[in-house]
Amino acid sequence: STHSLSTINAQPAQVLFTPDGSKIVIPELTTDRLSVYNVNKNGTVTGPMINESNGKMPFGSYFLSSGLLLVTEVGSNALSSYTLSEKGILQVISGSVLTGQKATCWVTTTKNERFAYATNTLNGTITIFLISNSGALTVAGHVTSTPAGIPTGFPMNIEVSQDGRYLYTLNGNQGTVSVFQINDDGSLAPLQVAAWTYFQYFGSQGLAVLN
């Protein structure tokens, strides 16, 4: 089946399933909306339930196991957290917590879900957020994607290893992956910038971490 987003001009940034698989959430980059669809047993969807994003240009999104939804906002350079009702209605918990950086794009969390990491592509940085028990967000600090002495990497997609010990981010302008150790306090210790080419280029976008 084929379903429209909120308008024909919407630019979907990501398709994200809820933890139980009953719904999908799609941030719409150009409409400042978050469209929610119900997933039927045969895999088709119904909807959307259209929600207004708290900030401008919602982009990357991530669900915690509790159902808490995190959404980055490229236009606001911020991260928001939401709860999602059975009817597909989003309720803001922390609205547009500013990173103070540029082009806040992708987000992930530690395995214990106490910390979130958001990439700021144009600054070459990663913002660390503390997640409270209620889902409220607080900025805890920043780290550069590439260490001093290495050309600035523009971090894009970001993932945590299955064992929860390492964080990986793709530097889309270099064709490299930065590797960090995740410390108990959520801070990141740089370990490696892995390269598969000696030529800088733009175009790398996605990253997946397997077992």
SVG drawing of the C-alpha trace seen along z (x, -y; Angstrom):
<svg xmlns="http://www.w3.org/2000/svg" viewBox="-6 -28 54 39">
<polyline fill="none" stroke="black" stroke-width="0.4" points="0.0,0.0 1.0,-3.6 0.1,-6.4 0.8,-10.1 2.5,-12.2 0.9,-15.3 1.4,-17.2 2.8,-16.4 5.7,-18.7 6.8,-16.9 10.3,-15.5 10.5,-12.4 13.8,-12.2 13.4,-8.8 11.0,-5.9 11.0,-4.7 9.0,-1.8 7.8,-2.0 9.4,0.6 6.3,2.8 6.1,2.4 2.5,1.1 3.3,-2.3 5.8,-4.2 6.8,-7.8 8.1,-9.9 9.7,-13.3 8.9,-15.7 11.8,-18.0 10.0,-20.7 6.6,-20.8 7.9,-20.8 5.5,-17.8 5.8,-14.3 3.4,-11.9 2.3,-8.7 0.8,-5.7 -0.7,-2.5 0.9,0.7 -1.7,3.4 -1.2,7.1 -0.7,7.6 2.1,4.9 0.0,2.1 -0.5,-1.2 -3.4,-3.5 -3.1,-7.2 -1.4,-9.5 -2.0,-11.2 -0.3,-14.5 1.6,-16.1 3.4,-19.5 7.1,-19.2 8.2,-21.3 11.1,-22.7 12.1,-23.5 13.0,-20.8 12.7,-17.5 15.2,-15.0 16.7,-12.1 14.6,-10.1 15.1,-7.3 12.8,-5.3 13.8,-4.2 12.5,-0.9 10.1,-2.8 8.5,-4.4 10.1,-7.8 10.8,-9.4 13.8,-11.6 13.8,-13.8 16.6,-16.1 15.8,-19.4 18.1,-20.7 16.5,-24.1 16.5,-24.6 19.8,-22.8 18.1,-21.0 16.8,-17.8 13.2,-17.2 11.6,-14.3 8.0,-13.1 5.6,-10.5 3.3,-8.8 -0.3,-7.8 -2.2,-4.8 -4.0,-7.2 -0.7,-8.5 -0.7,-11.8 2.7,-13.1 3.2,-15.0 6.3,-17.1 8.4,-16.4 11.6,-18.5 11.0,-20.9 13.9,-21.9 16.8,-21.6 19.5,-23.6 22.9,-22.1 24.5,-25.5 25.9,-23.8 25.0,-23.6 23.0,-21.0 21.9,-18.7 21.0,-15.7 21.1,-12.1 20.6,-10.7 21.1,-7.5 21.4,-6.4 23.5,-4.3 22.2,-0.8 21.1,-1.8 19.3,-4.8 20.7,-7.3 22.5,-9.3 21.8,-10.4 24.2,-11.5 23.3,-13.8 25.6,-14.7 26.1,-18.3 27.2,-17.9 28.4,-21.4 30.3,-21.9 32.0,-18.5 30.8,-17.7 28.6,-15.3 26.4,-16.6 25.9,-14.5 22.5,-14.7 21.5,-13.3 18.1,-11.6 16.1,-11.8 13.7,-9.2 10.8,-11.4 12.4,-11.7 13.6,-15.3 16.8,-16.2 19.9,-18.2 23.0,-19.0 26.0,-17.4 28.7,-18.4 30.2,-18.1 33.1,-16.2 34.6,-16.7 34.1,-13.9 37.7,-13.9 40.6,-14.7 43.1,-17.6 45.6,-17.1 43.0,-15.4 40.9,-17.3 37.4,-18.1 35.0,-15.3 31.3,-16.1 29.5,-13.4 26.3,-12.1 24.6,-8.9 25.6,-7.6 25.2,-4.1 26.2,-2.3 27.7,1.2 25.6,4.1 27.5,4.6 27.1,0.9 30.8,0.2 31.5,-1.8 30.0,-4.6 30.5,-5.0 29.8,-8.0 30.2,-8.3 32.1,-11.4 30.3,-12.0 32.9,-14.5 35.8,-12.1 34.7,-8.5 35.8,-7.8 34.2,-6.3 35.1,-7.8 35.2,-5.3 34.7,-6.2 34.7,-4.3 31.5,-5.1 32.4,-5.7 30.1,-5.1 29.4,-8.8 28.3,-9.0 31.5,-10.8 33.2,-9.7 36.9,-8.8 38.2,-8.8 39.8,-5.6 40.2,-5.6 39.3,-7.3 39.0,-4.4 39.5,-5.3 38.9,-3.3 40.0,-6.0 42.7,-8.6 40.5,-11.1 38.0,-13.3 34.5,-13.2 30.9,-14.0 28.1,-11.5 28.4,-9.0 25.1,-8.9 24.1,-5.7 25.7,-3.6 24.6,-0.2 26.3,1.7 25.8,5.5 26.5,8.1"/>
</svg>
